[in-house]
Amino acid sequence: MKANRKISTSKLVARFDNELKMLLTNDLKSIKAKAARLANAA
């Protein structure tokens, strides 16, 4: 049995897409929250 198993490319791409989407969603949430705080402060 091989010690190093290869992960299929489609699984890697799907994982990358999911993690990227999560990062972008979190960034967008923080930007919206900051914009709301700035709008309320003005």
C-alpha positions as CSV (number, residue, x, y, z in Angstrom):
1,M,0.0,0.0,0.0
2,K,1.3,3.5,-0.9
3,A,2.0,5.9,1.9
4,N,1.1,8.9,-0.2
5,R,-2.5,8.8,-1.5
6,K,-3.3,11.2,-4.3
7,I,-6.4,13.2,-4.0
8,S,-8.4,13.7,-7.2
9,T,-8.2,17.1,-8.8
10,S,-11.9,17.6,-8.7
11,K,-11.9,17.2,-4.9
12,L,-9.1,19.7,-4.6
13,V,-10.9,22.2,-6.8
14,A,-14.1,21.8,-4.9
15,R,-12.3,22.2,-1.5
16,F,-10.5,25.3,-2.9
17,D,-13.8,26.8,-4.1
18,N,-15.5,26.2,-0.8
19,E,-12.7,27.7,1.2
20,L,-12.4,30.7,-1.1
21,K,-16.2,31.3,-1.0
22,M,-16.1,31.2,2.8
23,L,-13.2,33.7,3.0
24,L,-15.0,36.1,0.6
25,T,-18.3,35.7,2.5
26,N,-16.6,36.6,5.8
27,D,-14.8,39.5,4.2
28,L,-18.0,40.8,2.7
29,K,-19.8,40.5,6.1
30,S,-17.1,42.5,7.9
31,I,-17.1,45.2,5.2
32,K,-20.9,45.5,5.4
33,A,-20.7,45.7,9.2
34,K,-18.0,48.4,9.0
35,A,-20.1,50.4,6.5
36,A,-23.1,50.1,8.7
37,R,-21.2,51.4,11.7
38,L,-19.8,54.3,9.6
39,A,-23.3,55.2,8.3
40,N,-24.7,55.2,11.9
41,A,-21.9,57.3,13.2
42,A,-22.4,60.0,10.6
